[in-house]
Amino acid sequence: MTSNEIRDQFLNFFKDKEHKIVPSAPVVPHGDPTLLFTNAGMNQFKDVFLGTGSRDYKRAVDTQKCIRVSGKHNDLEEVGHDTYHHTFFEMLGNWSFGDYYKKEAIKWAWELLTEVWKLPKERLWATVYRTDDEAMEFWKSETDIKHDHILRFDEKDNFWEMGETGPCGPCSEIHINLSDDYDNPKYVNAGDPKCIEIWNLVFIQYNRDETGKLHELPAKHVDTGMGFERVCAVLEKKNSNYDTDVFTPIINAIEKLSGVKYNNNLPADDKSNTGLTNVAMRVIADHIRTLTFAIGDGATPGNEGRGYVLRRLLRRAARYARKLNLNEPFMYKLVSVVVQNFSHVFPEIKSNKSQIEKIIKAEEESFNATLDRGIELFENLIGKLKSMNEHVISGDDVFKLYDTFGFPIDLTAVMAREQGFAIDESRFNELMNEQRERARKSTRDKQSSTSVALESLDGFIITSNQPTQFTGYDELNTEAMIVGLKISGQQSFVILNK
């Protein structure tokens, strides 16, 4: 079974149960300042759960593009070093807005997993919130799961909440144990890579007020999420997500560009040279998907916010590329592979392909100019510290790598860890805060100067009274006309029509 077939079967299964197939929201959230990136399927339905919006359908199904690289959902350090964490992933989900509830959600999840996809029932486990007797009974009455394979857990594992206040509720997770000891409950929620969560059924039934008290919602919702890459590994019978056809076209392209073969017979934690090149390939394969989808949705690398996240990922990948002897810009060449394999589901990356390639290539060229010199400085530091029998890189040196050579702190931390070293993150943060304060003061001074200049100039020459049109949600660049102009000495100010 291919990944495309798996995705289609999920969507069509729920379409046959009167769900509307809705498109993925962009990974760059529009109108939600609380998010750097869309990180869950529920983001585009947040207004429904909060009661501030509605839809013309009660049931929905989708595959949502998600990026998780910051906050509590930050698995960046694990990406590449294991076989199942990713910065970009698809979240398959089905939704009920005040329509069906626990009974149908549990029944249909079991039906898809065991009757359509034929997963072995004896390997499946269900978890419920410790006081959710209703979900427990539906697992017993609506499925034929072994009753001792239904486990209760507390808030940490089985209670979902949007924030400190607002909609929340218990959830029921479905795990599959792929080990030989599949009838043992000790592996569930224990972090074992052989016993993984594949589906989370969230039952949004409460509203938490400012005092922490729970109130029943008048309309109860279902919000489910299934990790697409994980379920592909299970259904394709692969030990690693990177061995599925979601990733193999990208890894094959990296092999051709580098002349280095990927060895999928080694464990993820293998420390040999081949094991380290495997890590490099997994990092690059993961990060190019994130960069392609994020830039395709309008984000650009930069020094702040989501732009800095993308810059960190690209520079992290560029440094790992050195382990494959890829010393020239190359990641932009992988964009076409991502487009070829995913544009039939997400057409926006095809329409923006040229722009994505240009942005990634420019970033690679910029960083490559300083990367080798930064690596040389880092290696000299390590040699000096070893001679002194010290194992911590000073915050001042970490800051120098960042400020002079563009090394994000997490990149330096990874390089240090590979050598058995730590970094002084506290001192680095002090220096960063000092730099930010200097930058803020400089910005305030410039704004004050500009304000004075504007107040002292004659009025704009205006050719149109129409408001400026914002087109950034639909395109990455545009042609605009100057409709207003001020000139004073060496300063000029323009107003554009869009």
Buried (B, 14 or more C-beta within 10 A) or exposed (E): EEBBEBBBBBBBBBBEBEBBEBBBBBBBBEEEEEBBBBBBBBBBBBEBBEEEEEBEEBBBBBBBBBBBBBEEEEEBEEBBBBBBBBBBBBBBBBBBBBBBBBBBBBBBBBBBBBEEBEBEBEBBBBBBBBEBEBBBBBBBEBBEBEEEBBBBBEEEBBBBBBEEEBBBBBBBBBBBBBEEEBEEBEBBBEEBBEBBBBBBBBBBBBBBEEEEEEEEBEBBBBBBBBBBBBBBBBBBEBBBBBBBBBBBBBBEBBBEBBEBEBEBEBEBEBEEEBBBBBBBBBBBBBBBBBBBBBBBBBBBBEEEEBBBBBBBBBBBBBBBBBBBEBEEBBBBBBBBBBBBBBBEBBEBBBEBBEBBBBBBBBBBEBBBEBBEEBBEBBEEBBEEBEEEEEEEBBBEBBBBBBEEBBBBBBBBBBBBEEBEBEBBBEBBBBBBEEEEEEEEEEEEEEEEEEEEBEEEBEEBEEEEEEEEEEEEEEEBEEEBEEBBEBEEEEEEBEBEBB
